[in-house]
Amino acid sequence: YFCLPVLKGDTFMGRMDVKAHRKTKCLEIKKMFYENPAQSKTAKNILKRKVQSFCEFNDCQSVIWSPVNPRD
């Protein structure tokens, strides 16, 4: 099992469970685990900007954000 680390520079922000659905060319963010829940808003803003390039890297055309937190 693999979780993708989420970094801001040298700072570990959390882990992301992500799956690239190759047939439908869709990147699914299944779960997001924040290292420090107080920083979740900062991490979420960073992710929104960076996920699109990660999507393209995985040859996907769209992103599905599953509910990543009960509060999100």
N, C-alpha and C positions, 0 to 999 in steps of 0.2 A: 504494500500500500504506500502511496506517495502523496505527500502534501507539498505544495509549492511554497517556499518561504517568501514572505513579503518584507522587503527591506526599504528603508529610506536612508540612503547613503550607507553608513555602517550600522545603523540602528535597526534591530529586528522588530518589525511591527506586528507580525503574526504569520499565520499559515492559511493557505487557500487550497481547497479541494476543487480541482477544475478538471473538466473532461471535454475533449474535442470530439464532437460527433462528425466524423469524416464524411459520411454519406450525405448528411444534410448541411454540411459546412457551417455548423453552429458550435460556438464555444459556450459551454455551460459552467457557470460558477455555482458549484453545488453547496459549498459551505465556506464560511470565513471565520477563522478563529483569531481574535485579537489578543496579542500578548498582554496589553494593558487596556482594559475596556474604556478607560478614560480617554485614550488616544484613538478610539474607533472612528470618530468623526474625521480626524486628520487622515487616518489610513484610508477611509472610504473615499475622500476627495482625491487622494493620490491614485487610488485604484481606478477610479472613473476615468482619469486622464490616461493611464498607462495600459488599461486592458485592451483598448482598441489595437495598439501595436502588437500586443501579445496574440490577439485574435488573428491578425494578418500573418504573423509569424507561423501560426498553426494552420494556415491556408483555410481559415474560416471567414465567413462573410457577416455573421451576426453573433450577438452575445445574448444569452439567457441568464438573468440573475435570479436564481432560486432564492427563497427567503433565507438569508444567511444568518440572521439573528432574530430571536423572537421580537425584539424592539425595532427591527429595521423594516 
